[in-house]
Amino acid sequence: MPFKIAGITPIPHGIAVNAQSQFANCVMDLFRQARPSRIIETGTYLGMGTTAAIGNALRQWGIEAEFFTIEVNPQRHAAAVQNIQRQGFRARALLGLSVPRSLLPSQEQIQKDVVEQEVDGIFVDHMPENRAELYRQEVDFPGVEDDLLGKCLKHFNEEPDFLLLDSAGHMGNLEFNYVVPQIKRRCYFGLDDTNHVKHFESVRQMKADARFRILFESQEKFGFCFAEFTP
């Protein structure tokens, strides 16, 4: 169960993005204007949340896009494939790690980053005594392919149109710092869970980097933001 650091206030876990949510409406509006055709998402989960928001926007505006969504958990990936098919979205669900396996933080590093270092007002998953182990387990699938973010970027010649980063809580900023240096032209970023340990640091970095222009920020649920990136 997720808890708020420095407050230990329990919050719901695994909340899906509602089709009428502010997040879904923002995706709809951004896609109407930008019409992205090369899309990468991390953290598919069951394919009913942010994945569905992207799929709905593509369908609404008649956009022919190549849409890759990445999930590391084989059971969740299998369920997501079925849900994507049932909803009729043109999305290719990939099974594997988003980053190279060599970049995964050790349990000791996770302990240091998300247990010993507390940030007031920022949400984080799990109770402190088992947080590091549970976060490590979320991406501990040795048999799956790795570096799917890097491979998807290469497929698009490092020129994606839209990236949504929404993986495990301890992976958000890692993914952000891995992907940004590889992008060769303007693209749009979506970060989900910006008032969470997942992406609060990523947003801080965006605001300190002149290459980013924040388009929209929201406090909905655990927060999200959209930004334009010009390398």
Secondary structure, DSSP 8 states (H G I E B T S, - for coil): --EETTT--B--SS----TTSHHHHHHHHHHHHH--SEEEEE--TTSSSHHHHHHHHHHHTT---EEEEEE--HHHHHHHHHHHHHHT---EEEEB-SS-GGGS--HHHHHIIIIIS--TT-EESS-GGGHHHHHHHHT--TTSB--HHHHHHHHTTT--SEEEE---TTTHHHHHHHHGGG--S-EEEEEE-TTBTTTHHHHHHHHT-TTEEEEEEE-STT-EEEEEE--
